[in-house]
Amino acid sequence: MARKTPEQKAAAKKAVADYKSAKRSLAQHTDADSSAYLADHDRVVEAEKRIPWYRR
């Protein structure tokens, strides 16, 4: 397996930080039909896609 470059490591760390931040925001919502909830859910999904080892 090839070694990760420092840029790849930094991008992965940022993706994980974004994912955690989005999950925290998502947990604050009480109405699953609100536009804010849907926007935060979209942020979570996009962050998951950028995490190299996260597979759905």
Beta strands, then each sheet from edge to edge (+ up, - down):
end
